């Protein structure tokens, strides 16, 4: 019987490590997209030094009448104005690294500093996104969904006695979608024409995958986009789930235009020089935000109960 060569313990460990395939790519935790900047027009106009944002709105008043050739009592036309003020607040975050972390990252070839910077920026953008939709009651910042300058309506019940999309027929859902847009057009006598509709993810998926009818290969969503005439974009937004009165889901129909609404960011994300604190270097991060301003309330319709 011939003897077989065996590796000792230390050699076995070395051999196993040699066989390991270490991936250079890391598989980081994923987070939902922060959509506020894409769905709400952003304004940087106020400037980093501003403490508040003031805007005016004017209306025309007066009525003409038939007069005689020598009439001197001409009715007067004029303008009346209102002034609105929005606060601006700072957002802050920081990240840091010590001397040994720098040396460890350098030796391993891992971008430690850039990952920490990305984490700090994500933290500020997450807060920005939350304020963009819901405001911040403690500081008086106002968001898109709790803005006092938006119109609030409610979908009717369907034949099932429920307002939920999941309980309605395709025709009833289409009536709700068209109704959200038509309400804006009709209530403003055609002055405001909406172009965007936002839905919670569950309702978006439902109309995207449900046929228009039993004999149709067109979905409710595609039929709506092809036939509504106003809405050009339909998108899902996680923040619309459960935000209506009583915890119901909502959809939002509006004209996506900076003349209608803006997310005010007087100072975008910035990093300051690192500050040495003992054996650690801390990098302060900063941003300024003024919430969401809605200039024309009738151009936005938040519809509850879907």
HUTA-V829076 format. One record per residue. NEAR is the number of other ideal C-beta (glycine too) atoms within 10 Angstrom. D_LAST is the distance of its C-alpha to the last C-alpha in Angstrom with 2 decimals. Layout:
BEGIN
near:NEAR d_last:D_LAST
near:NEAR d_last:D_LAST
END
This chain:
BEGIN
near:3 d_last:79.70
near:3 d_last:78.47
near:5 d_last:76.46
near:5 d_last:72.99
near:4 d_last:72.16
near:7 d_last:69.40
near:11 d_last:67.58
near:7 d_last:67.94
near:7 d_last:64.96
near:8 d_last:64.91
near:10 d_last:65.28
near:11 d_last:62.44
near:11 d_last:60.01
near:10 d_last:61.19
near:10 d_last:60.81
near:10 d_last:57.24
near:9 d_last:56.23
near:7 d_last:57.82
near:6 d_last:55.64
near:6 d_last:52.36
near:4 d_last:50.17
near:5 d_last:48.57
near:6 d_last:45.61
near:6 d_last:45.67
near:5 d_last:41.88
near:8 d_last:39.87
near:6 d_last:36.53
near:9 d_last:34.68
near:4 d_last:31.43
near:6 d_last:28.49
near:8 d_last:25.65
near:11 d_last:22.34
near:10 d_last:22.95
near:16 d_last:22.84
near:17 d_last:21.21
near:21 d_last:21.57
near:14 d_last:24.82
near:11 d_last:23.59
near:19 d_last:20.47
near:23 d_last:22.08
near:15 d_last:25.57
near:16 d_last:28.19
near:16 d_last:31.19
near:14 d_last:34.38
near:12 d_last:36.36
near:20 d_last:36.98
near:11 d_last:39.38
near:13 d_last:40.13
near:9 d_last:42.30
near:15 d_last:39.82
near:11 d_last:38.76
near:11 d_last:36.29
near:20 d_last:34.79
near:10 d_last:35.60
near:12 d_last:34.36
near:8 d_last:35.23
near:11 d_last:33.53
near:8 d_last:35.72
near:9 d_last:35.33
near:8 d_last:37.90
near:9 d_last:39.30
near:9 d_last:42.04
near:7 d_last:42.85
near:8 d_last:45.83
near:8 d_last:48.05
near:5 d_last:50.94
near:11 d_last:54.20
near:7 d_last:57.89
near:4 d_last:60.16
near:5 d_last:61.54
near:9 d_last:58.38
near:6 d_last:58.15
near:7 d_last:55.20
near:9 d_last:52.58
near:9 d_last:49.05
near:7 d_last:47.80
near:10 d_last:44.80
near:8 d_last:43.55
near:9 d_last:40.75
near:9 d_last:39.00
near:8 d_last:37.48
near:9 d_last:35.22
near:8 d_last:35.38
near:13 d_last:32.65
near:8 d_last:33.43
near:18 d_last:31.44
near:16 d_last:32.94
near:22 d_last:33.73
near:16 d_last:33.97
near:11 d_last:35.42
near:19 d_last:33.92
near:12 d_last:36.49
near:20 d_last:37.10
near:16 d_last:40.18
near:20 d_last:41.59
near:16 d_last:45.09
near:18 d_last:47.61
near:13 d_last:51.09
near:11 d_last:54.26
near:9 d_last:54.17
near:16 d_last:50.58
near:13 d_last:51.74
near:10 d_last:54.70
near:13 d_last:52.74
near:17 d_last:50.18
near:11 d_last:53.01
near:8 d_last:54.89
near:9 d_last:51.90
near:7 d_last:50.74
near:13 d_last:47.24
near:12 d_last:45.46
near:14 d_last:44.91
near:18 d_last:44.78
near:10 d_last:42.27
near:14 d_last:39.87
near:17 d_last:40.09
near:16 d_last:39.57
near:13 d_last:36.43
near:12 d_last:35.15
near:20 d_last:35.88
near:17 d_last:34.16
near:13 d_last:31.04
near:16 d_last:31.07
near:19 d_last:31.25
near:18 d_last:28.61
near:15 d_last:26.23
near:16 d_last:26.90
near:20 d_last:26.58
near:21 d_last:23.14
near:15 d_last:22.02
near:23 d_last:23.60
near:27 d_last:22.16
near:23 d_last:18.56
near:19 d_last:19.32
near:19 d_last:22.89
near:16 d_last:25.52
near:10 d_last:26.14
near:7 d_last:29.65
near:13 d_last:30.88
near:11 d_last:28.93
near:20 d_last:27.22
near:21 d_last:23.94
near:21 d_last:21.10
near:27 d_last:18.55
near:21 d_last:15.49
near:15 d_last:17.67
near:19 d_last:19.87
near:7 d_last:21.09
near:16 d_last:21.61
near:20 d_last:18.06
near:18 d_last:16.24
near:12 d_last:13.24
near:17 d_last:11.20
near:15 d_last:8.47
near:23 d_last:6.78
near:12 d_last:9.17
near:14 d_last:9.51
near:18 d_last:10.80
near:10 d_last:14.29
near:12 d_last:13.42
near:7 d_last:12.64
near:13 d_last:9.13
near:20 d_last:5.85
near:18 d_last:4.49
near:26 d_last:5.55
near:12 d_last:8.43
near:14 d_last:9.62
near:22 d_last:9.72
near:13 d_last:12.73
near:19 d_last:13.21
near:13 d_last:14.29
near:19 d_last:11.24
near:25 d_last:9.08
near:19 d_last:12.03
near:16 d_last:12.11
near:21 d_last:8.75
near:28 d_last:10.13
near:17 d_last:13.49
near:16 d_last:12.60
near:25 d_last:11.47
near:22 d_last:14.88
near:17 d_last:16.89
near:17 d_last:16.20
near:24 d_last:18.05
near:16 d_last:20.80
near:10 d_last:21.45
near:14 d_last:21.39
near:16 d_last:23.87
near:8 d_last:25.95
near:9 d_last:25.46
near:11 d_last:26.62
near:19 d_last:23.51
near:15 d_last:22.21
near:26 d_last:19.19
near:14 d_last:19.66
near:19 d_last:17.01
near:25 d_last:13.27
near:23 d_last:11.92
near:28 d_last:9.11
near:21 d_last:9.14
near:14 d_last:11.76
near:15 d_last:10.29
near:22 d_last:7.83
near:20 d_last:10.88
near:13 d_last:13.22
near:20 d_last:11.60
near:22 d_last:11.94
near:14 d_last:15.17
near:10 d_last:16.73
near:15 d_last:15.69
near:14 d_last:18.29
near:21 d_last:17.81
near:13 d_last:19.83
near:6 d_last:22.26
near:6 d_last:25.07
near:12 d_last:23.58
near:8 d_last:24.02
near:13 d_last:21.51
near:17 d_last:17.99
near:23 d_last:14.92
near:22 d_last:14.97
near:16 d_last:18.70
near:18 d_last:18.69
near:21 d_last:16.31
near:16 d_last:18.56
near:10 d_last:21.63
near:11 d_last:20.90
near:18 d_last:18.84
near:12 d_last:21.92
near:17 d_last:20.47
near:18 d_last:18.22
near:12 d_last:20.52
near:11 d_last:18.55
near:20 d_last:15.18
near:12 d_last:15.10
near:17 d_last:13.38
near:22 d_last:13.86
near:13 d_last:14.09
near:23 d_last:14.05
near:23 d_last:10.38
near:17 d_last:9.70
near:11 d_last:9.94
near:18 d_last:11.33
near:19 d_last:9.72
near:10 d_last:11.88
near:7 d_last:12.33
near:8 d_last:11.07
near:16 d_last:7.27
near:21 d_last:5.65
near:26 d_last:6.00
near:26 d_last:7.36
near:23 d_last:10.95
near:28 d_last:13.21
near:27 d_last:16.90
near:18 d_last:20.49
near:18 d_last:21.66
near:17 d_last:25.13
near:14 d_last:27.43
near:10 d_last:28.22
near:20 d_last:24.69
near:24 d_last:24.08
near:24 d_last:26.02
near:25 d_last:26.03
near:23 d_last:29.51
near:22 d_last:31.71
near:21 d_last:35.28
near:18 d_last:36.70
near:14 d_last:35.26
near:16 d_last:35.92
near:13 d_last:39.65
near:15 d_last:42.07
near:11 d_last:45.31
near:8 d_last:48.61
near:16 d_last:48.92
near:12 d_last:50.56
near:9 d_last:53.17
near:10 d_last:52.85
near:8 d_last:55.56
near:9 d_last:55.03
near:13 d_last:51.41
near:18 d_last:50.00
near:14 d_last:46.81
near:18 d_last:44.79
near:16 d_last:42.73
near:18 d_last:39.56
near:17 d_last:38.05
near:21 d_last:35.42
near:22 d_last:34.59
near:24 d_last:31.14
near:23 d_last:30.12
near:26 d_last:26.34
near:27 d_last:24.24
near:20 d_last:25.60
near:21 d_last:23.58
near:16 d_last:26.25
near:19 d_last:24.41
near:16 d_last:21.46
near:19 d_last:20.50
near:24 d_last:20.14
near:26 d_last:16.97
near:24 d_last:13.68
near:23 d_last:10.98
near:24 d_last:7.80
near:17 d_last:6.00
near:20 d_last:3.78
near:25 d_last:0.00
END
